[in-house]
């Protein structure tokens, strides 16, 4: 009976010892890790809260990871825009229309500076962050901009800007060098000025103001514009004929010829001849000379600007425009450039949607920021286009026409890269990207605060009170030692001992 009693008691004691040892192991693990349990099951009734808080922390940390990438990309973009504004400032400082001093290659120091700044600008538009090109729209894996050499001088069979500019110049000046406008005399007393066809090139006649007495003005007609001046008698010295024309770049010019007494002819004047026939002949010659002068200076400068727009100004799925030739001096239209015959200076995403929308990121549950950019946005393109036009034109020393043309070209370029009203400015792009960056930083600050709070709550649920654990562990250790002693005594008992 004693053996049975001992056996039953020993089984119970062993079970208690195992339980005590397990409890002690659990407390030892809590003391080592500082956590109540390695599984949610050991946390108890608050495990659902812990799971929810941890989920919130994970979501916020995901937003913060996105914000870190956004901050990197926008930081680089901001540096590019800051430097690009500096490029525009440096370019404006080097373009003095009144300083005509050429280097050995027929360009001024200001033009050489502009060429170098163009190369720097194109390089900056190829900026990347972590393999992602920042000014390529959605096509972030490929460089969006060609090299300065390819853009200007072409590559292989692909024409660059300089070739297109030269072809456009032929189309604008025409074979006769009078801006695609002909001056003829249908009769001995009649002078006719007429565009040579319907096309976008050369000089366009917009209007005529006839202040000559004893003349009959007919026209101008619709495109191709034509007008006639017929002499029914003689005009009076000092009277004028004014012709308003539009140049290839859309600017307007006024041709004014003054009737002068015999022997008093000068620039912008025609002599009153002995007969109306002679006066008509003199007017025709003066108009021709004026058109030749206009073409040699104003039309050439305007043609270069127009060529810049053809070659660089394309977006929303457009392509560079080329002269539909040869022959170029009698061309009547533009054609689409192709990737096999034309260098596309911008090769990134060229969709019609907003450039900013090409890169978006969710930075909070209900907040998304847009921070994309395209190198062919107006503010960037205006700078690239005008630097290319100004830097590539060449001139001849001691050529009065070239000196005047240089001043015109410098003045046009200065106006454009000063970003007049209605033109997107670098500051606008910088402001939009800065707003996205500010929103991301503000969201990150909120997330840091909230994440810290949630982690504190999770720690409160999952962390063990080490003081309490130590006390419980000491208590269990005492109980376990007592149990070991009692067990030892029990197992030493026998019938012989009992008797």
Number of C-alpha atoms within 10 A of each C-alpha: 7 11 11 9 9 15 14 11 14 17 11 11 17 14 11 14 18 12 13 17 15 12 15 20 13 16 26 15 16 20 19 10 14 17 21 23 18 12 10 15 10 13 18 12 11 14 17 12 13 21 13 13 19 17 13 16 21 13 16 22 16 15 20 22 14 16 23 15 14 23 17 14 21 21 15 16 26 18 12 18 19 14 15 20 15 13 19 23 13 15 25 20 11 19 23 15 19 13 15 19 13 18 14 8 10 15 21 22 17 24 25 17 16 27 22 16 23 24 18 16 23 21 16 21 26 19 20 19 16 8 10 17 23 28 28 29 25 21 18 20 13 16 20 26 23 19 15 20 12 18 25 23 17 22 14 12 11 18 23 23 29 21 17 24 25 16 22 29 27 24 28 31 28 21 13 11 21 24 31 25 26 17 20 17 16 11 12 14 19 23 25 21 21 21 21 21 15 13 17 15 31 31 28 26 25 18 18 20 12 16 17 21 14 13 19 14 18 13 13 18 14 11 15 15 19 22 19 22 22 21 23 14 15 20 22 16 17 13 15 21 17 16 20 16 19 18 25 27 19 14 11 14 17 13 15 17 21 24 27 21 16 13 10 12 16 13 10 16 24 27 23 26 20 10 13 21 21 17 25 26 23 20 25 21 16 22 26 19 15 19 24 18 16 21 25 19 21 21 30 25 27 25 27 27 23 21 27 27 19 23 24 23 20 20 17 12 9 13 23 25 22 24 25 18 15 10 12 20 23 20 21 17 16 17 12 14 21 15 14 11 15 26 25 26 27 26 19 22 23 23 15 10 10 14 23 18 15 20 16 14 17 16 24 19 9 6 11 14 22 20 25 23 24 28 26 28 20 19 18 20 19 25 25 25 24 27 26 27 26 26 22 20 18 14 18 15 14 11 10 11 16 19 21 18 21 26 20 19 25 26 16 17 24 22 13 16 21 15 16 10 7 6 13 16 21 20 13 11 22 18 13 15 22 17 15 21 23 14 17 26 18 12 18 22 13 14 20 15 10 15 20 13 14 19 16 14 16 20 15 13 18 22 17 19 14 17 10 12 20 15 12 15 19 14 13 17 15 12 14 19 13 12 17 15 11 14 16 12 10 15 12 9 13 12 9 6 7 7 5
